[in-house]
Amino acid sequence: MSESITDSGHDTNSTFGTSHTNTSEITGTLGKINTNNKHFSYNYDDTLPKLPSHKFRYSVWHDLRQTCLTGDQLHAPRVRAGPPEKEKQFNRVIEDGLPIHHDLSGRRRQNHMNELENWESAEVINLCYQELCHEYQWKNFYRILAKCQSAVTINISYNTIVSLKQIKFSRCEYINMHANYIGSIKDFPSLPKAKKIVATDNNIKTLDGLQSLRGTPLEELYLSGNNCSFEINYRQKVFQTLPNLRILDGVARLPSDSEFVEDETQPDNSRCTIL
């Protein structure tokens, strides 16, 4: 018996029990699907209309013709740098007969961008969930972070960040780096005034580099969800290295945090077993 398979991979002649598919025409998932049921009729031959927001896909707020918002007024900005084709159509995107972008160019456009971005003045930075994939997007992201020298509170969680060791946050007191790909405490940014650091659910394997936080006013540290938090004497090592720390992973310092436990997994070289 011959078989008929549609583009979608379904066998239109196969049967299951006594039920049958009663169709007058079935083509692929991009073609027509018609049945005798008047409520079951689709036609995908026509191109779907683009969303109204499609014209803004490469735009950032300071590209728009009418805007007065500055970077420090945005609660959750999206870091986006358009691909090269953005410039080719920058002045050709029209809405209601008018261009959606300003007509500035060259140095005037650069000065306009710097004036509205003003990341240097922002005291609260929320750049989580950026979902950056392309290299030019990451360059723009790091460019913005390097400007955040006045930020006291920084949230850069859920960004697949691998390292921030080239960046210094001079005034930051609280930073949230949860759910990134940071592989070592040595990859933390410079945080001379940090009081609370959240770096849970990263890829930190050991406590190497922890001593770099010793000279800071750090009071709270969160490293749970990393391999280093499963080390024997984990809490004891952290509190020994950071004597001013009050809270580790949400638990205040305990008397037992100064009592090291003998590592029973290490071989005892002082004994000799004769078989």
C-alpha positions as a printed Julia matrix, in Angstrom:
275×3 Matrix{Float64}:
   0.0    0.0    0.0
   1.41   3.37  -0.97
   1.9    6.02   1.64
   1.3    9.76   1.41
   3.44  12.01   3.6
   2.89  15.75   3.78
   5.63  18.34   4.12
   4.92  18.46   7.83
   5.84  14.77   8.2
   2.34  13.38   8.79
   1.03  10.26   7.05
  -2.3   11.35   5.62
  -3.34   7.77   4.8
  -2.56   6.19   8.14
  -5.38   5.24  10.47
  -5.56   4.94  14.23
  -8.27   2.52  15.4
 -11.49   3.34  13.58
 -11.01   7.1   13.34
 -10.2    8.7    9.98
  -9.11  12.18   8.95
 -11.75  13.58   6.63
  -9.99  16.19   4.54
 -10.51  17.43   1.01
  -7.01  18.93   0.7
  -3.87  18.83   2.82
  -0.6   20.3    1.67
   2.48  21.32   3.64
   2.52  23.54   6.68
   3.14  26.55   4.43
   0.31  25.71   2.05
  -3.44  25.36   2.36
  -5.31  23.19   4.84
  -8.98  22.77   4.02
 -11.51  20.44   5.62
 -15.22  19.94   5.35
 -15.6   21.71   8.67
 -16.2   25.37   7.95
 -14.53  26.34  11.22
 -11.25  24.64  10.23
  -9.77  26.53   7.32
  -6.33  28.15   7.09
  -4.46  29.81   4.28
  -0.79  30.57   4.78
  -0.06  31.52   1.2
  -0.26  35.23   1.97
   2.67  36.9    3.71
   1.82  37.81   7.29
   1.79  41.56   7.96
   4.66  42.96  10.01
   4.03  44.15  13.54
   3.63  47.9   14.06
   6.82  47.89  16.13
   8.87  46.36  13.29
  10.08  49.77  12.15
  11.69  50.34  15.56
  13.65  47.08  15.63
  17.05  48.82  15.3
  16.18  52.03  17.13
  17.22  53.16  20.6
  15.4   55.88  22.42
  17.86  58.68  21.61
  17.52  57.93  17.87
  13.9   59.03  17.91
  12.86  62.41  16.57
  11.07  63.52  19.72
  12.53  62.41  23.03
  13.86  64.08  26.15
  14.47  61.04  28.35
  17.97  60.5   29.66
  19.62  57.2   30.52
  19.35  57.69  34.28
  15.55  58.05  33.92
  15.1   54.61  32.34
  14.1   51.87  34.78
  15.02  48.84  32.63
  16.78  49.93  29.42
  17.61  47.42  26.71
  21.17  47.54  25.44
  21.02  47.43  21.67
  23.43  48.46  18.94
  21.96  48.0   15.49
  23.71  46.03  12.76
  25.43  47.85   9.85
  22.22  47.97   7.83
  20.7   50.26  10.46
  22.59  53.26   9.08
  21.45  52.55   5.53
  17.81  53.02   6.47
  18.17  55.42   9.41
  16.63  58.39   7.56
  14.16  56.36   5.51
  11.89  54.97   8.23
   8.61  56.88   8.02
   5.51  57.0   10.24
   2.51  59.22   9.49
   4.49  60.9    6.75
   7.36  61.89   9.02
  10.7   60.19   9.75
  10.78  58.48  13.14
  14.45  59.37  13.66
  16.14  62.73  14.1
  18.17  64.24  11.26
  21.4   64.78  13.22
  24.64  63.43  11.82
  28.35  63.33  12.56
  29.56  65.06  15.7
  26.12  66.56  16.43
  24.61  63.09  16.52
  27.4   61.78  18.77
  27.0   64.69  21.18
  23.24  64.17  21.24
  23.73  60.48  22.1
  26.22  61.25  24.87
  23.93  63.89  26.36
  20.9   61.61  26.55
  22.7   58.43  27.56
  24.45  60.11  30.54
  25.26  56.75  32.15
  27.91  58.56  34.17
  25.16  60.23  36.22
  23.02  57.15  36.87
  23.03  55.95  40.49
  20.84  52.91  39.8
  21.65  50.63  36.86
  19.3   47.82  35.82
  20.63  45.96  32.79
  19.38  42.42  33.45
  17.99  40.02  30.81
  19.76  41.69  27.89
  19.98  38.47  25.82
  23.01  39.63  23.85
  24.32  37.33  21.12
  26.42  39.3   18.65
  29.89  40.63  19.35
  28.89  44.21  18.51
  26.12  43.98  21.11
  28.6   42.88  23.78
  30.95  45.74  22.9
  28.12  48.2   23.38
  27.15  46.54  26.67
  30.69  46.82  28.08
  30.96  50.38  26.77
  27.91  51.32  28.85
  29.09  49.47  31.96
  32.44  51.24  31.83
  30.6   54.56  32.09
  28.6   53.65  35.2
  31.03  55.24  37.64
  28.33  56.91  39.77
  26.18  53.8   40.13
  25.53  52.73  43.73
  23.14  49.88  42.85
  23.79  47.64  39.83
  21.72  44.73  38.54
  23.31  42.79  35.67
  21.77  39.37  36.36
  20.79  36.86  33.64
  23.23  38.08  31.0
  25.61  35.14  30.29
  28.52  37.37  31.36
  31.85  35.53  31.51
  34.13  38.2   32.97
  34.0   41.8   34.22
  37.56  42.04  35.54
  38.4   44.94  33.21
  35.65  47.12  34.69
  35.69  49.17  37.87
  32.56  50.36  39.67
  33.99  53.04  41.91
  30.88  53.82  43.96
  28.93  50.58  43.79
  27.65  49.32  47.16
  25.31  46.6   45.87
  25.77  44.48  42.74
  23.63  41.59  41.52
  25.45  39.25  39.11
  23.1   36.28  39.57
  22.78  33.66  36.79
  25.74  34.56  34.6
  28.69  32.44  33.41
  31.37  33.99  35.62
  34.01  31.32  36.21
  36.08  32.84  39.02
  35.99  35.48  41.72
  39.0   36.92  39.87
  36.57  37.79  37.07
  34.54  40.09  39.33
  34.69  43.81  38.54
  36.69  46.03  40.86
  34.33  46.93  43.73
  36.23  49.04  46.28
  33.05  50.18  48.11
  30.9   47.05  47.81
  28.77  46.16  50.84
  26.67  43.43  49.23
  27.6   41.13  46.34
  25.25  38.57  44.8
  26.95  36.09  42.45
  24.72  33.05  42.87
  24.24  30.45  40.12
  27.39  31.22  38.18
  30.3   28.92  37.32
  32.69  29.78  40.17
  34.67  26.62  40.85
  36.97  27.67  43.73
  37.43  30.47  46.24
  40.59  31.69  44.51
  40.56  35.46  44.34
  38.41  35.91  47.43
  41.22  37.82  49.13
  40.7   40.64  46.6
  37.53  41.55  48.53
  39.32  41.73  51.87
  39.95  45.47  51.73
  36.33  46.33  50.91
  33.53  47.15  53.38
  31.75  43.95  52.29
  29.06  42.79  54.73
  27.02  40.33  52.65
  28.2   37.79  50.07
  26.09  35.29  48.12
  27.82  32.44  46.27
  25.31  29.6   46.55
  24.7   27.62  43.4
  28.41  27.66  42.5
  30.76  24.7   42.8
  32.85  26.58  45.36
  29.94  26.57  47.83
  30.24  22.77  48.09
  33.85  22.83  49.26
  34.59  21.35  52.67
  34.94  24.2   55.19
  33.41  26.57  52.65
  31.91  28.92  55.23
  34.98  28.73  57.46
  37.29  29.66  54.56
  35.14  32.59  53.5
  34.82  34.09  56.99
  38.52  33.54  57.64
  39.43  35.43  54.47
  36.81  38.15  55.03
  36.75  38.79  58.79
  34.36  41.76  58.46
  31.74  39.73  56.58
  28.47  39.38  58.53
  26.26  37.28  56.22
  27.12  34.48  53.79
  24.4   33.1   51.49
  21.71  34.67  53.64
  22.91  33.11  56.9
  24.56  35.25  59.55
  27.97  34.28  60.91
  27.69  31.33  63.3
  30.08  30.18  66.05
  30.69  27.02  64.02
  31.98  29.11  61.12
  35.31  29.44  62.92
  35.66  25.71  63.51
  37.34  23.92  60.62
  36.27  20.35  59.91
  38.93  17.79  59.05
  38.8   16.78  55.42
  38.3   13.03  55.58
  38.67  12.67  51.82
  42.38  13.49  51.94
  44.76  10.52  52.37
  46.53  10.22  55.71
  50.22  10.04  54.78
  51.25   9.49  58.39
  49.92   5.94  58.38
  51.12   2.87  56.56
  48.91  -0.1   55.9
  50.65  -3.5   55.49
  48.64  -6.21  53.82
